[in-house]
Amino acid sequence: MIDQYVWVEKYRPKKVEDVVLPESIKEKLQRFVEKGNLPNLIFSGSSGCGKTTVAKAMLEELGCDYIVINGSLDGNIDTLRVKIKQFASAVSMTGGRKYVILDEADYLNPNSTQPALRNFMEEYSKNCGFILTCNFINRILEPLRSRCSLVEFKIAKEDKAELASQFFKVLKTILENENVEYDKKTLALILEKNFPDFRKVLNEVQYHSSTGHLKSEIISSFGEEYKKLFKNLKDKNFTEVRKWVTHNNDIHPDTLFSNLYTMSVDHLEPTSVAQLVLILADYQYKQAFVANPEINVTACLTEIMAGCVFK
């Protein structure tokens, strides 16, 4: 039922050629599909750039049986021993090789689950293959990396405009299909604000389209939220900063850090911009390891509030 209401699922591409990706990546993945037998793969890249989508599309095109395991939610050793072992050891109903998509595999326990997974890959190699997706390849153990072909979902600077244009067309088609009236400027702003996190873009478009209209009024709200934040940081009002983080917890930390970096020149004294860059770099790295992202963001803003000089 969720596929009928959540646009990310409802409009998830079913073929590799329909996924918005640089052509160099699509051609490589398409060759895997044409061979008809995928090797073990690792898809590495930023959040929402299409890793899980293209993994599913490849297996759908091949007609393979597969399951999806979320490493951040269900990444303990018991999952490996029960769910994955049971699936990997059984014969496919459609014939051919089965596959396990391990989403967010960089959150699998490096002391238990990842070492055990290495043995599973070897033991069930004839019957089952694995596709791992991750945001941070350095968190995948080397013995696992050596057993997989790595595909990095990197978007070169020269490809960004073309990909944004392609996804803009996709968004227009979805809105027209859903009978939503929209303002092109607003749609472009949402895309620019969250690019290249396509999942975040689509989720935000759906959220702001709940009334059947996507209007320009929300443009001002984006900027106003950040103005409030910088004012509270300047006033050293920790209580309001904390409330701001909670109220805007739908903003991905990567997007927040990027926007703070971009807007810093307008709100900070020139001598403090460099300090902010160092703070952001530190907390962006920590974001990959923390248990509670909201606390990490709040800590980052607290350090900016305490250590930077505002205009």
Order of alpha helices (4+ residues) and beta strands (2+ residues): alpha-alpha-alpha-beta-alpha-beta-alpha-beta-alpha-beta-alpha-beta-alpha-beta-alpha-alpha-beta-alpha-alpha-alpha-alpha-alpha
